[in-house]
């Protein structure tokens, strides 16, 4: 699934974070000891949260985190610092801390769609899929035309084996973002688990038609073709996909990307072919890792 820390700034855009009067960006300084007035402290906390967003934009993530943490101390009764901190914690791979921060943000702003979307994403990373669905659906009641939130909702439904619901949710996402290839790809994942191999292949091919450089749908097609006794074609497609992105040589990575049990079992059968065993061994070797191939 695509994603970098740069999602933070566009996600914050338009959320209404900075409605209070704040210092100019160059004046978002740490508070002086003498400045104990609650309103001033609160404004400085909001300014620090805003500064944290700008620091993320410039890839100064450690500084951004420290600013966000201090912001929650100076303005603990405002949702914005908790929201920024929670998103940073999720990007750092700490979903438990992220959920805690984002739940505080939700308590302070229970109707903010982006807070609910972020909370759902963090709960998904905790594998708490029911809670993620509840948060995402609540957010979608406020902002129903968010393809990214619909995609997250479909992923949670997919993880719970609710394939028909997941497909319908991905289709809703595509209504708002027609060339959203990850949603098209994941419809293929759901179709394959339902036993609809041809429908899955059609979706994966549609994803490749949008972005021909994506390894995931190409490897999935290879697996499906292998099950159709098209071994030569399957091996060629699989070799190309793995050389394009060696991470997909690891079944654990495939499972992390929501590949279901049927598809994973068929992938292991394909990977047992001698040509792919040799290729995977080379791609996963320490030498390949150090040269950036994995």
Residue pairs with C-beta under 8 A, 6 or more apart in sequence:
1 155
1 182
1 257
1 258
2 182
5 56
5 59
5 61
5 91
6 56
6 57
8 53
8 56
8 57
8 84
8 87
8 88
8 91
9 53
9 56
9 57
11 87
11 114
11 118
12 53
12 83
12 84
12 114
15 83
15 112
15 114
17 46
17 49
17 50
17 80
17 83
18 46
18 50
18 80
20 42
20 43
20 46
21 43
22 28
22 43
22 46
22 47
22 50
23 29
23 43
23 44
23 47
25 50
25 51
25 54
27 47
28 44
28 47
28 48
28 50
28 51
29 44
30 44
30 48
30 70
31 40
31 41
31 44
31 74
35 41
35 44
41 74
41 75
42 74
42 75
42 77
42 78
43 75
44 74
44 75
45 70
45 71
45 72
45 73
45 74
45 75
45 76
45 78
45 81
46 71
46 75
46 78
46 80
46 81
48 67
48 68
48 70
48 71
48 74
48 81
49 67
49 68
49 71
49 75
49 80
49 81
49 83
49 84
49 85
50 80
51 64
51 67
52 63
52 64
52 65
52 67
52 68
52 71
52 84
52 85
52 88
53 64
53 84
55 61
55 63
55 64
55 67
56 64
56 88
61 88
61 91
61 92
64 88
65 85
65 88
65 92
68 81
68 84
68 85
68 88
69 85
71 80
71 81
71 84
71 85
72 81
72 82
72 85
72 101
74 81
75 81
77 108
78 108
79 104
79 105
79 106
79 108
79 109
79 112
79 115
80 105
82 101
82 102
82 104
82 105
82 108
83 101
83 102
83 105
83 109
83 112
83 114
83 115
83 118
85 101
86 97
86 98
86 99
86 100
86 101
86 102
86 105
86 118
86 119
86 122
87 98
87 102
87 118
89 95
89 97
89 98
89 101
89 122
90 98
90 118
90 121
90 122
90 125
95 122
95 123
95 125
95 126
96 126
98 118
98 122
98 125
99 119
99 122
99 123
99 126
102 115
102 118
102 119
102 122
103 119
105 112
105 115
105 118
105 119
106 112
106 115
106 116
106 119
106 135
109 115
111 142
112 142
113 139
113 140
113 142
113 143
113 146
113 149
114 139
114 143
115 139
116 135
116 136
116 138
116 139
116 142
117 135
117 136
117 139
117 143
117 146
117 148
117 149
117 152
119 135
120 131
120 132
120 133
120 134
120 135
120 136
120 139
120 149
120 152
120 153
120 156
121 132
121 152
123 129
123 131
123 132
123 135
124 132
124 152
124 155
124 156
124 159
127 159
129 156
129 157
129 159
129 160
130 160
132 152
132 153
132 156
133 153
133 156
133 157
133 160
136 149
136 152
136 153
136 156
137 153
139 146
139 149
140 146
140 149
140 150
140 153
143 149
145 176
146 176
147 173
147 174
147 176
147 177
147 180
147 183
148 173
150 169
150 170
150 172
150 173
150 176
150 183
151 169
151 170
151 173
151 180
151 182
151 183
151 186
153 169
154 165
154 166
154 167
154 169
154 170
154 173
154 183
154 186
155 166
155 186
155 258
157 163
157 165
157 166
157 169
158 166
158 186
158 189
158 190
158 258
158 260
159 258
161 193
163 190
163 191
163 193
163 194
166 186
166 187
166 190
167 187
167 190
167 191
170 183
170 184
170 186
170 187
170 190
171 187
173 180
173 183
174 180
174 183
174 184
177 183
179 210
181 207
181 210
181 211
181 214
181 217
182 207
184 203
184 204
184 206
184 207
184 210
185 203
185 204
185 207
185 214
185 216
185 217
185 220
186 258
187 203
188 199
188 200
188 201
188 202
188 203
188 204
188 207
188 217
188 220
189 200
189 220
189 258
189 259
189 260
189 263
190 260
191 197
191 199
191 200
191 203
192 200
192 220
192 224
192 260
192 262
192 263
193 260
193 261
193 262
193 263
195 262
197 224
197 227
197 228
200 220
200 224
201 221
201 224
201 225
203 217
204 217
204 218
204 220
204 221
204 224
205 217
205 221
207 214
207 217
208 214
208 217
208 218
208 221
213 244
215 241
215 242
215 244
215 245
215 248
216 241
216 245
216 248
216 257
218 237
218 240
218 241
218 244
219 237
219 238
219 241
219 242
219 248
219 267
220 259
220 263
221 237
222 233
222 234
222 235
222 236
222 237
222 238
222 241
222 270
223 234
223 238
223 263
223 266
223 267
223 270
224 266
225 233
225 234
225 237
226 234
226 235
226 238
226 266
226 269
226 270
227 266
227 269
231 273
234 270
235 270
235 273
235 275
235 276
238 270
238 276
239 275
239 276
239 279
241 248
242 248
242 249
242 276
242 279
242 280
242 283
243 279
243 283
246 283
246 284
246 288
246 293
246 294
247 253
247 294
248 254
249 271
249 279
249 280
249 283
249 284
249 294
250 284
251 264
251 267
251 268
251 271
254 263
254 264
254 267
255 264
259 267
270 276
271 277
271 280
282 288
283 293
283 294
284 294
288 294
